[in-house]
Amino acid sequence: MGTIMCFSTNGSENPTKAVLPFLNANGAVEAGHEPTITLFGDAVVLMKESVANAVVGVGWPPLKDLMATTIANKTPIYV
């Protein structure tokens, strides 16, 4: 088991890239690792509920669903 840091600077202006740290972290938990997420720059707006509810990346689940899984997994999110 390893520790993985997933970080992003992409916010609502690029929804497809904005969901990637949450996808990575959720996949890492499924693989038995201990991820953390770090958001900085434009990515910090993703923590606002109204923004998270509106972000849907192309070909990915909505951010609100990914965040729900991330929170259920108790993955730390640093902003």
FIVEX-881949 format. One line per field, with one value per residue: chain; residue number from 1; x negated, z, y of N, C-alpha, C in turn. Coordinates in Angstrom, 1 decimal. Atoms other than C-alpha are relative to their C-alpha. Layout:
residues N
vomi c(A, ...);
lumgu c(NUM, ...);
nu c(X, ...);
nw c(Z, ...);
nv c(Y, ...);
cau c(X, ...);
caw c(Z, ...);
cav c(Y, ...);
cu c(X, ...);
cw c(Z, ...);
cv c(Y, ...);
***
This chain:
residues 79
vomi c(A, A, A, A, A, A, A, A, A, A, A, A, A, A, A, A, A, A, A, A, A, A, A, A, A, A, A, A, A, A, A, A, A, A, A, A, A, A, A, A, A, A, A, A, A, A, A, A, A, A, A, A, A, A, A, A, A, A, A, A, A, A, A, A, A, A, A, A, A, A, A, A, A, A, A, A, A, A, A);
lumgu c(1, 2, 3, 4, 5, 6, 7, 8, 9, 10, 11, 12, 13, 14, 15, 16, 17, 18, 19, 20, 21, 22, 23, 24, 25, 26, 27, 28, 29, 30, 31, 32, 33, 34, 35, 36, 37, 38, 39, 40, 41, 42, 43, 44, 45, 46, 47, 48, 49, 50, 51, 52, 53, 54, 55, 56, 57, 58, 59, 60, 61, 62, 63, 64, 65, 66, 67, 68, 69, 70, 71, 72, 73, 74, 75, 76, 77, 78, 79);
nu c(-0.8, 0.8, -0.7, 0.0, -0.6, -0.6, -0.1, -0.6, -0.2, -1.1, -1.3, -1.2, 0.2, 0.5, -0.6, 0.5, 1.3, -0.3, -0.4, 1.0, 0.5, -1.0, 0.0, 1.3, 0.0, -1.0, 0.6, 1.1, -0.7, -0.4, 1.2, 0.6, 0.9, -0.5, 0.2, -0.4, -0.2, 0.3, -0.5, 0.5, -0.3, -1.4, -0.7, -0.6, -1.4, -0.7, -0.5, -1.3, -1.0, -0.6, 1.0, 0.1, -1.2, -0.1, 1.2, -0.1, 1.0, -0.4, 0.3, 0.1, -1.1, 0.0, 0.9, -0.7, 0.0, 1.4, 0.3, -0.7, 0.8, 1.2, -0.3, -0.3, 1.2, 0.7, 1.3, 0.2, 0.0, 0.7, -0.3);
nw c(0.0, 0.1, -0.2, 1.3, 0.0, 1.2, -0.1, 1.1, 0.1, 0.9, -0.7, 0.8, 1.4, 0.7, -0.8, 0.3, -0.8, -1.4, -0.7, 0.0, -1.3, -0.7, 0.7, -0.4, -1.4, -0.2, 0.5, -0.9, -1.2, 0.4, 0.2, -1.3, -0.4, -0.8, 0.7, -0.5, 1.1, -0.3, 1.0, -0.1, 1.1, 0.5, -0.4, -1.3, 0.2, 0.1, -1.3, -0.2, 0.3, 1.2, 1.1, 0.1, 0.6, 1.4, 0.7, 0.6, 1.1, 1.1, -0.2, -1.4, -0.9, -0.5, -1.1, -1.3, -0.3, -0.3, -1.3, -1.0, -0.2, -0.6, -1.5, -0.7, -0.2, -1.0, 0.6, -0.4, 1.1, -0.5, 0.9);
nv c(-1.2, -1.2, -1.2, -0.7, -1.4, -0.5, -1.4, -0.7, -1.4, -0.2, -0.2, 0.1, -0.4, 1.2, 1.0, 1.3, 0.1, -0.3, 1.2, 1.0, 0.5, 0.8, 1.3, 0.7, 0.3, 1.1, 1.2, 0.4, 0.6, 1.3, 0.8, 0.3, -1.0, -1.1, -1.3, -1.3, -1.0, -1.4, -0.9, -1.4, -0.8, 0.0, 1.2, -0.2, -0.2, 1.2, 0.3, -0.7, 1.0, -0.4, 0.3, 1.4, 0.6, -0.4, 0.5, 1.3, 0.2, 0.8, 1.4, 0.3, -0.2, -1.4, -0.3, 0.2, 1.5, 0.4, -0.5, 0.8, 1.2, -0.4, -0.3, 1.3, 0.7, -0.7, -0.5, -1.4, -1.0, -1.2, -1.2);
cau c(0.0, -1.3, -0.5, 0.5, 1.0, 3.4, 3.2, 4.9, 5.0, 8.0, 11.3, 14.7, 13.3, 11.9, 14.4, 12.8, 9.4, 11.1, 12.5, 9.2, 7.8, 11.1, 11.1, 7.4, 8.0, 11.1, 9.3, 6.3, 8.6, 10.0, 6.5, 5.7, 3.7, 4.0, 4.5, 4.8, 6.1, 4.6, 6.4, 4.8, 5.2, 8.4, 9.2, 10.2, 13.6, 14.5, 15.1, 18.1, 21.2, 22.8, 19.7, 19.3, 22.9, 22.4, 19.1, 19.4, 16.3, 16.6, 16.9, 16.8, 19.3, 20.4, 18.1, 20.7, 20.9, 17.1, 16.8, 19.4, 17.3, 14.2, 15.8, 17.2, 13.7, 12.5, 9.8, 8.3, 8.8, 6.4, 7.3);
caw c(0.0, -0.9, -0.2, -3.2, -3.5, -6.2, -7.0, -9.3, -10.4, -12.7, -11.6, -13.2, -16.3, -17.3, -15.9, -17.6, -15.9, -12.7, -11.9, -12.4, -8.8, -7.5, -10.1, -9.2, -5.5, -5.7, -7.9, -5.5, -2.6, -4.6, -5.3, -1.6, -1.4, 0.8, -1.3, -0.4, -2.7, -2.8, -4.6, -5.3, -7.6, -9.7, -8.3, -4.8, -6.2, -6.6, -2.9, -3.1, -3.2, -6.0, -8.2, -7.4, -8.4, -11.8, -12.8, -15.2, -17.2, -20.6, -20.3, -16.5, -13.7, -12.3, -9.7, -7.0, -7.3, -7.3, -4.3, -2.4, -3.0, -2.0, 1.3, 2.0, 1.5, 4.1, 1.7, 3.0, 0.8, 1.3, -0.1);
cav c(0.0, 3.4, 7.0, 9.1, 12.9, 14.0, 17.7, 20.1, 23.7, 23.2, 24.6, 25.0, 26.6, 23.2, 20.6, 17.6, 18.2, 19.4, 16.0, 14.1, 14.3, 12.9, 10.1, 9.3, 9.4, 7.2, 4.7, 4.7, 3.8, 0.9, -0.3, -0.3, 2.9, 6.0, 9.1, 12.8, 15.6, 19.0, 21.8, 25.2, 28.1, 28.0, 24.5, 25.9, 26.9, 23.3, 23.1, 25.4, 23.2, 25.3, 24.9, 21.2, 20.5, 22.2, 20.6, 17.7, 16.6, 15.1, 11.4, 11.4, 11.2, 14.6, 16.1, 16.0, 12.1, 11.8, 14.0, 12.0, 8.9, 10.7, 11.9, 8.4, 7.1, 9.6, 10.9, 14.1, 17.2, 20.1, 23.6);
cu c(-0.9, 0.8, -0.2, 0.6, 0.5, 0.2, 0.5, 0.0, 1.2, 1.3, 1.2, -0.1, -0.5, 0.6, -0.6, -1.3, 0.3, 0.4, -1.1, -0.6, 1.0, 0.1, -1.3, 0.1, 1.0, -0.5, -1.2, 0.5, 0.4, -1.1, -0.7, -1.0, 0.6, -0.2, 0.4, 0.2, -0.4, 0.5, -0.6, 0.3, 1.5, 0.8, 0.7, 1.5, 0.9, 0.6, 1.3, 1.1, 0.7, -0.8, -0.1, 1.2, 0.1, -1.1, 0.2, -1.0, 0.5, -0.4, -0.2, 1.2, 0.0, -0.9, 0.7, 0.1, -1.4, -0.4, 0.7, -0.7, -1.3, 0.2, 0.4, -1.2, -0.9, -1.4, -0.2, -0.1, -0.6, 0.2, -0.9);
cw c(0.0, 0.3, -1.3, 0.2, -1.4, 0.1, -1.3, 0.1, -0.9, 0.7, -1.0, -1.4, -0.9, 0.7, -0.2, 0.8, 1.5, 0.8, 0.2, 1.4, 0.8, -0.6, 0.5, 1.4, 0.3, -0.5, 0.9, 1.2, -0.4, -0.2, 1.3, 0.5, 0.9, -0.7, 0.8, -1.3, 0.5, -1.2, 0.2, -1.2, -0.3, 0.6, 1.4, -0.1, 0.0, 1.3, 0.4, -0.5, -1.4, -1.2, -0.2, -0.7, -1.5, -0.9, -0.5, -1.1, -1.1, 0.2, 1.4, 0.8, 0.5, 1.3, 1.3, 0.4, 0.4, 1.4, 1.1, 0.2, 0.7, 1.5, 0.7, 0.2, 1.1, -0.5, 0.4, -1.2, 0.6, -1.0, 0.4);
cv c(1.2, 1.2, 0.8, 1.4, 0.3, 1.5, 0.6, 1.5, 0.3, 0.1, -0.2, 0.4, -1.2, -1.3, -1.4, -0.2, 0.2, -1.3, -1.1, -0.3, -0.8, -1.4, -0.8, -0.4, -1.2, -1.4, -0.5, -0.7, -1.4, -0.9, -0.3, 1.0, 1.1, 1.3, 1.2, 0.8, 1.3, 0.9, 1.4, 0.8, 0.0, -1.2, 0.2, 0.2, -1.2, -0.4, 0.7, -1.0, 0.4, -0.3, -1.5, -0.7, 0.3, -0.6, -1.4, -0.1, -0.9, -1.4, -0.5, 0.2, 1.5, 0.1, -0.3, -1.5, -0.4, 0.5, -0.8, -1.3, 0.3, 0.3, -1.3, -0.8, 0.6, 0.5, 1.5, 0.9, 1.3, 1.1, 1.1);
***
